[in-house]
Amino acid sequence: MTDEVEIDPEDMLYNESDESSDEESDKRRDEEGDKGRDEEGDKGSDESSNEESDNVIADEEEHEDNGEKKTRKGKKKEEESEDVLERDEYEVQESVAKFVDEIRIARNTIPESSDEDEDPIVVRDRRIKRGRGSDRFAIGDAFLTGVEFKEAILDYALKTGQNVVQERWEKDKISFKCGMNGKCLWRVYCSYDEPRQLYLVKTVYAWHSCTPNGKCKILKSPVIGRLFLDKLRINDKFMPADIQENIKDKWKIVSSIHQCQRGRLLALKWIDQEYAEQFAHLRGYVQEILNENKGSTAFIETYPNAAGKDVFNRFYVCFDILKKLWAGSCRPIIGLDGTFLKVAVKGVLLTAVGHDANNQIYPVAWAVVQSENSDNWLWFVTQIKKDLGLDDGSRFVIISDRSKVIYALMFCYSFCSVFFFTFYSIK
């Protein structure tokens, strides 16, 4: 017999509602789970996107840092390098400005020309002369080149001891400002003026509100090299410590030993380049002597090296005016001697001199050879014999110091019918 259980319809309704509510709650849980997973996915994607954006920002910052470093390096290179042609033009102008002409003998003024059909000459304004190292700049100050303006700023900084730094490096626009990291407003701006074809100062704030600190940012290695170029040309043993001490004593400015070392090496490099350039111009110099001094004798001898390039061997000069005056007014005496060249260019200078009516030394001819030997002396004496018309030498006295020149003289005049020499020992 089985037990029968009666089910109330209300209970059945209640149970059905509970089941539906359970289903709804399950759906809600599933929806909430999906939302949670979506949110977690969104968060993950956001985090990944944030990480990617952070990486992009980091890359951009690194790129900007690299760009800033490159710009700083570029500015440094621009600061150390300058136009070679402008530098040469400035040095030529300085040499011309310092040149002292000889005393005028005839007219003091150039006579006017009667030619009315002359071509018009475009004359550029001459430089407005201002004292080098002036402690003030004014609007309208004119300079022929940008290099000249930079040199004027350098003179100002060295004279006053102010810390100055270059602010603008453009080809036709240059400006300098105070190098102190404060509120000092000192500034000079110069740009190229096309109508006048000059560099003009157009903006000036001439007063410093700071005090010198013993430093100067424009006193860099190339500047130090140029300042001590002449001293190093005379004495290449002038060391970096001497340069540093000289800068401190003369301009009251502190420089590092590394700057002085690099400036010294740059100056020595420039001196070597000068010698190489001068050797390259020797043929042009010989041709200029022959063109401007008719009747003179000048030539250079070379020999090819292993690379097939011409290398200097010896060089000879005898001006026409010197040999004419020697033959007409000097005593019949010729002194021959040689001396070693002790600078960067090694060699021997051979000279032939005479005595004038006042018993003063009168140069006649000279030559530069690689070494003092019998062959070079024979070559030199042969050229003198030809230029001065010594013939057999019977009318002249040769003075020597008993060196290898004797053998050259004996060989040169060995086939002459009449032969007379007097040698004096000069010690």
Sequence and secondary structure as in RCSB ss.txt:
>XXXX:A:sequence
MTDEVEIDPEDMLYNESDESSDEESDKRRDEEGDKGRDEEGDKGSDESSNEESDNVIADEEEHEDNGEKKTRKGK
KKEEESEDVLERDEYEVQESVAKFVDEIRIARNTIPESSDEDEDPIVVRDRRIKRGRGSDRFAIGDAFLTGVEFK
EAILDYALKTGQNVVQERWEKDKISFKCGMNGKCLWRVYCSYDEPRQLYLVKTVYAWHSCTPNGKCKILKSPVIG
RLFLDKLRINDKFMPADIQENIKDKWKIVSSIHQCQRGRLLALKWIDQEYAEQFAHLRGYVQEILNENKGSTAFI
ETYPNAAGKDVFNRFYVCFDILKKLWAGSCRPIIGLDGTFLKVAVKGVLLTAVGHDANNQIYPVAWAVVQSENSD
NWLWFVTQIKKDLGLDDGSRFVIISDRSKVIYALMFCYSFCSVFFFTFYSIK
>XXXX:A:secstr
        HHHHHHHHHHHHHHHHHHHHHHHHHHHHHHHHHHHHHHHHHHHHHHHHHHHHHHHHHHHHHHHHHHH
HHHHH   HHHHHHHHHHHHHHH       S SS      TT              TT S   TT EESSHHHHH
HHHHHHHHHH   EEEEEE SSEEEEEE SSSS   EEEEEEETTTTEEEEEEEE   SS   S  TT  HHHHH
HHTHHHHHH TT  HHHHHHHHHHHH     HHHHHHHHHHHHHHHHHHHHHHHHTHHHHHHHHHHHSTT EEEE
EEEE TTS EEEEEEEEE HHHHHHHHHHS SEEEEEEEEEESSSEEEEEEEEEE TTS EEEEEEEEESS  HH
HHHHHHHHHHHHHT TTSTT EEE  SSTHHHHHHHHTTT SS         
